[in-house]
Every structure is written in structure tokens, then in C-alpha cells.
Amino acid sequence: ALRAWGGRGAVRLLDEDPERRALLLERCSPGSALLEEEPETVLAVLTGLLPRLWVAPPQRVTTLAAEAAGWAAGLEDEWERSGRALPRPVLDAALQALDELPRSQGAPVLLDQDLHAGNVLAAEREPWLVIDPKPLAGERELGPAPVLRDVARRDPAVLVPALDRMSAELGLDRDRVRRWTLAQSVAWGFDDGMVLPLHAQVACMLHEA
């Protein structure tokens, strides 16, 4: 991902040693995280960064379709382990989205499935640079999912307005954004037999949105 972005909105990859799994990265100065900013600034910055990151995906990047299949495969078991803590209709909505959406995607781009305010640092070359990407190759509509969860972490009341705003400003299909965010939130929402409260809240709110 860092090679593909070439410093556009993200830290530059200066050198690498694959055998040592070592990366030499551009230093971000002052290096403060975007999460220290006000919620409106966070949403504006992340919305502005997303289209800059949507470049052609490198060939070796995992596809969103493959990732979604992996998420779906374990959801029933995770739900049972959690004591069925998530409402069944929300789980079913996630499973349906993971079945339907991958088969009807738009053109693939490089996605960062973990783009949030803690992974964006203040810098000199550009005001804000993305670090620590978790890349996928898939349609743009997944892009807002981690951003929307990040927004909801601060104030759940702005989740649906943020969904509407990002979909409109980025020219995305609002319902596909909603469903991908719900599905990823459910898939990432189970941890050692428990449901993460934020992920469950976001999924439940979007099920009604």
C-alpha cells in the first residue's frame, strides 16, 4: 500500500528489507495524531484523504471478496461463543451483506480497511499523513467504514449524518456504504467470546438507518 501511494496522503516508504520484515519510513513531525483534533476536523480530514488513497490496487493485495468470505465463515460460531449477544436480525443483515455485496462490486481500488484518526499523523510535507495501512482491493464503498466507526466512538449521534455526508461528498452509493460498514463492524466486533460495544452499537444503528 505504501509503495502504491508513493507518499500521496501517506508516509513515504523509503526502504525495506522483506527478509527482516523491516520498513524505513518517513518521519512525521510533529507527529501528533488526528484523534487529538475536534470531531468535525477528524471527519473532514479523513473524508478528504480517502479519494487520494483510492489508487489502482497492487496485484498481491487481498481482495475484498476474499476477506468478506473469511469474515462470513466464522460469524455464526463467534455469535454463539458470545452468548448470542448481538441481535439476530443484525447478524443476519451482516451475513446477507457479506454474501451479496462482493458479487456486485464496482471497480476495485486500493482500500485501507483500518483508516481511523489514530492512524493519521500531523506532518510537515502534508498536514496529515496515513500510517499503518491494512490494505484490500475492492470497491470504494467499503472505504468509509472505519471512519464512521471512529466518528461514532466520539459521538454516536453523528453516525448517520456522517454516513449521509460521506456518501454524498464522495459520490458513493449510500446503502452499500451502510451495509459494508454494518458487515465489517459485526465481523470485527467479536473478541474472545465477547462483543465489542462500539462495533455492536454501530451495527445496530446502521441496521435501522
Stockholm file with secondary structure:
# STOCKHOLM 1.0

chainA/1-209         ALRAWGGRGAVRLLDEDPERRALLLERCSPGSALLEEEPETVLAVLTGLLPRLWVAPPQRVTTLAAEAAGWAAGLEDEWERSGRALPRPVLDAALQALDELPRSQGAPVLLDQDLHAGNVLAAEREPWLVIDPKPLAGERELGPAPVLRDVARRDPAVLVPALDRMSAELGLDRDRVRRWTLAQSVAWGFDDGMVLPLHAQVACMLHEA
#=GR chainA/1-209 SS CHHHHTTSSBCCEEEEETTTTEEEECCCSSCCBGGGSCHHHHHHHHHHHHHHHCCCCCTTSCBHHHHHHHHHHHHHHHHHHTTSCSCHHHHHHHHHHHHHGGGGCCSCEEEETTCCGGGEEECSSSSEEECSCCEEEECGGGTHHHHHHHHHHHCGGGHHHHHHHHHHHTTCCHHHHHHHHHHHHHHTCEETTEECHHHHHHHHHHHTC
#=GC SS_cons         CHHHHTTSSBCCEEEEETTTTEEEECCCSSCCBGGGSCHHHHHHHHHHHHHHHCCCCCTTSCBHHHHHHHHHHHHHHHHHHTTSCSCHHHHHHHHHHHHHGGGGCCSCEEEETTCCGGGEEECSSSSEEECSCCEEEECGGGTHHHHHHHHHHHCGGGHHHHHHHHHHHTTCCHHHHHHHHHHHHHHTCEETTEECHHHHHHHHHHHTC
//
